[in-house]
Amino acid sequence: MAPGLTDARTAVEAASAEETARITATLIRVTGDWSLAEDCVQDAFAKALVDWPEHGIPRNPGAWLTTVARNRAIDRMRSAASEKRAVRELAIIAQLESLDEAITSDPAAEDDRLRLIFTCCHPALPLDGRVALTLRTVAGLTTGEIARAFLVSEATMSKRLVRARAKIRDAGIPYRVPPPELRAERTSGVLAVLYLMFNEGYSATGGESLSREPLAREAIRLNRLLVSLLAGSPQEPEAVGLLALMLFHHARRRSRTDAAGDLVTLEEQNRESWDHAEIAEAVALLALAERLGISRRSRPGSYRVQAAIAACHMTASNSGNTDFARVALLYDSLAQIAPSPVVELNRAVAVAMSQGPEAGLALIEQLDRTRSLAGYYLLPAAKADLLRRLGRSSEARDEYQRARELAPSEAERRYLGKRLAETSSASSSLSEAKRNSRTTPAVKEQK
């Protein structure tokens, strides 16, 4: 592939990660037509793939894509307009024509994605539809990626998305951030979406890379907007706690992979490379969330507890100094607030680190027998690690193999492959030692 074409494709991929949600949200606000907005944005990127290799990458890719998507929407609406709808169509076209390159720096446009999240999280939609639609439209995940997250087929997820869009259209759900008295019923859904959006950015469910950094940054930015929006409300402490949680994890972004792009575990990371300014902000936010919770008589929710767990890891001088006993207790609390097999797995790991690998392994094996995390690669990965620490190399090798087959990203598969190779080598060495120990006495007797 020619260098110019490679550069253009890279630029289009970067622009897609950075700009898709913003342009889509703006077109939805103006036209009220979800499908039209998504189609026009896709058309803009298709045109970029043809135009940029030939004419060069524009100085402002986002503005270029906005203009193309806008013009495509205008063309579509003009061709579809009828006499009955002409007045409305002309009004929308006029609004589209008023969009120009300045939209990329327009503060009002910056709120479009937050409006879009609240629209997607309307209580008239089923919860799975709210989350799926937001991840598709705001986070830019593909239908296949969302389907994998929900453990359903792509066809099933596609139908859910169609139904959710139709519900918004047919019910006349307004595209807006609701007034304060209506926010509470949607805030939990908005927080859940931001949490999932950050998680996908922090640990991608597919592809070559371990993370999708633009998506993680966007989740943090939207969470900051939400915190400002919820100031003074009963939901503010949990929103602040979620922001702290995101920043604690985001602070490790540079240390999670090595120069070759391979995974580096928390235990092995260079803590000097962590973003200590983000850690300090997260510590302050967590303290603020706790103060707000006390003043509002709000009991800690799952995000505040998870942020407290992250703080134990991020404020320890090294892995060995982490207060794993407190981490295990916090996971006990989290299991009561938001019970899930993943929480139980993390609690088992904390127990292993505080009470010994045997105690943790017993909990993981019990969880494994329930099949509640079938297909979740971190269960066999955790099990393998504890077996390795106990010197049970043969069993660890089998679990590393199982984890590698289930791992979602290439970076994680490479890491598990290395662990598998190391464990296989250790197992071979142990077998050789055992054979030697059995043959040595026989040699002596012969002598």
Secondary structure, 3 states (H helix, E strand, C coil): CCHHHHHHHHHHHHHHHHHHHHHHHHHHHHHCCHHHHHHHHHHHHHHHHHHHHHHCCCCCHHHHHHHHHHHHHHHHHHHHCCCCCHHHHHHHHHHHHHCCHHHHHCHHHHCHHHHHHHHHCCCCCCHHHHHHHHHHHCCCCCHHHHHHHHCCCHHHHHHHHHHHHHHHHHCCCCCCCCCHHHHHHHHHHHHHHHHHHHHHHHCCCCCCCCCCHHHHHHHHHHHHHHHHHCCCCCCHHHHHHHHHHHHHHHCCHHHCECCCCCECCHHHCCHHHCCHHHHHHHHHHHHHHHHHHHHCCCCCCHHHHHHHHHHHHHCCCCHHHCCHHHHHHHHHHHHHHCCCHHHHHHHHHHHHHHHCHHHHHHHHHHHHHHCCCCCCCHHHHHHHHHHHHCCCHHHHHHHHHHHHHHCCCHHHHHHHHHHHHHHHHHHHHHHHHHHHHHHHHHHHHHC
